[in-house]
């Protein structure tokens, strides 16, 4: 079977991760108070881990956006400096 590769824009990835994060937060809010203290159910642990992964992914995407913006600024500045010099 051939591999399928999808190209996803950063804004689409942010939107998708944010949507998933909202869903996780909703599920977590529905679970509150339904477990024994100090012994959360596996599903709650799974949601918590997934929430952490989503937050880390959103941070990565923001860092990537800033890095790309900085790289573009450096390129633009280099062109201007080259024209002046």
C-alpha positions as a LaTeX table, in Angstrom:
\begin{tabular}{lrrr}
\hline
Residue & $x$ (\AA) & $y$ (\AA) & $z$ (\AA) \\
\hline
Unk1 & 0.00 & 0.00 & 0.00 \\
Unk2 & 1.38 & 3.41 & $-0.97$ \\
Unk3 & 1.98 & 6.03 & 1.69 \\
Unk4 & $-0.23$ & 9.08 & 1.60 \\
Unk5 & 1.29 & 12.40 & 2.64 \\
Unk6 & $-0.84$ & 15.36 & 3.52 \\
Unk7 & 0.32 & 18.96 & 3.50 \\
Unk8 & $-1.25$ & 20.90 & 6.35 \\
Unk9 & $-0.77$ & 24.61 & 6.86 \\
Unk10 & 0.29 & 25.87 & 10.27 \\
Unk11 & $-2.99$ & 27.71 & 10.74 \\
Unk12 & $-4.93$ & 24.52 & 9.96 \\
Unk13 & $-2.79$ & 22.61 & 12.46 \\
Unk14 & $-3.41$ & 25.29 & 15.11 \\
Unk15 & $-7.14$ & 25.20 & 14.44 \\
Unk16 & $-7.24$ & 21.40 & 14.62 \\
Unk17 & $-5.20$ & 21.24 & 17.83 \\
Unk18 & $-7.26$ & 24.02 & 19.44 \\
Unk19 & $-10.47$ & 22.18 & 18.56 \\
Unk20 & $-9.14$ & 18.96 & 20.05 \\
Unk21 & $-8.02$ & 20.85 & 23.15 \\
Unk22 & $-11.52$ & 22.29 & 23.65 \\
Unk23 & $-12.98$ & 18.79 & 23.34 \\
Unk24 & $-10.51$ & 17.42 & 25.91 \\
Unk25 & $-11.32$ & 20.28 & 28.30 \\
Unk26 & $-15.05$ & 19.53 & 27.92 \\
Unk27 & $-14.50$ & 15.84 & 28.64 \\
Unk28 & $-12.32$ & 16.66 & 31.69 \\
Unk29 & $-15.01$ & 19.00 & 33.04 \\
Unk30 & $-17.59$ & 16.22 & 32.74 \\
Unk31 & $-15.39$ & 13.82 & 34.74 \\
Unk32 & $-14.68$ & 16.08 & 37.72 \\
Unk33 & $-15.76$ & 14.67 & 41.04 \\
Unk34 & $-16.54$ & 11.20 & 39.77 \\
Unk35 & $-13.35$ & 9.44 & 40.86 \\
Unk36 & $-11.95$ & 8.31 & 44.16 \\
Unk37 & $-9.38$ & 10.70 & 45.57 \\
Unk38 & $-5.81$ & 9.90 & 44.56 \\
Unk39 & $-6.90$ & 7.21 & 42.11 \\
Unk40 & $-8.04$ & 8.83 & 38.86 \\
Unk41 & $-9.47$ & 6.51 & 36.20 \\
Unk42 & $-7.32$ & 5.58 & 33.21 \\
Unk43 & $-9.53$ & 7.63 & 30.90 \\
Unk44 & $-8.87$ & 10.79 & 32.94 \\
Unk45 & $-5.12$ & 10.12 & 32.91 \\
Unk46 & $-5.28$ & 9.61 & 29.15 \\
Unk47 & $-7.15$ & 12.91 & 28.70 \\
Unk48 & $-4.65$ & 14.71 & 30.89 \\
Unk49 & $-1.71$ & 13.34 & 28.92 \\
Unk50 & $-3.38$ & 14.20 & 25.62 \\
Unk51 & $-4.11$ & 17.72 & 26.89 \\
Unk52 & $-0.43$ & 18.15 & 27.75 \\
Unk53 & 0.59 & 16.89 & 24.30 \\
Unk54 & $-1.81$ & 19.30 & 22.60 \\
Unk55 & $-0.52$ & 22.25 & 24.62 \\
Unk56 & 3.07 & 21.27 & 23.78 \\
Unk57 & 2.14 & 20.98 & 20.09 \\
Unk58 & 0.49 & 24.42 & 20.11 \\
Unk59 & 3.63 & 25.85 & 21.73 \\
Unk60 & 5.75 & 24.19 & 19.04 \\
Unk61 & 3.59 & 25.66 & 16.28 \\
Unk62 & 3.83 & 29.14 & 17.81 \\
Unk63 & 7.62 & 28.79 & 18.15 \\
Unk64 & 7.81 & 27.67 & 14.52 \\
Unk65 & 5.74 & 30.67 & 13.39 \\
Unk66 & 8.02 & 33.07 & 15.28 \\
Unk67 & 11.16 & 31.40 & 13.88 \\
Unk68 & 9.83 & 31.67 & 10.32 \\
Unk69 & 8.96 & 35.31 & 10.88 \\
Unk70 & 12.46 & 36.02 & 12.20 \\
Unk71 & 14.06 & 34.20 & 9.27 \\
Unk72 & 12.02 & 36.27 & 6.81 \\
Unk73 & 13.03 & 39.48 & 8.59 \\
Unk74 & 16.71 & 38.51 & 8.41 \\
Unk75 & 16.38 & 37.75 & 4.69 \\
Unk76 & 14.59 & 41.03 & 4.03 \\
Unk77 & 17.18 & 42.98 & 6.03 \\
Unk78 & 20.04 & 41.28 & 4.21 \\
Unk79 & 18.58 & 42.35 & 0.86 \\
Unk80 & 18.20 & 45.94 & 2.04 \\
Unk81 & 21.69 & 46.04 & 3.50 \\
Unk82 & 23.07 & 44.62 & 0.26 \\
Unk83 & 21.36 & 47.38 & $-1.73$ \\
Unk84 & 22.67 & 50.14 & 0.56 \\
Unk85 & 26.25 & 48.87 & 0.75 \\
\hline
\end{tabular}
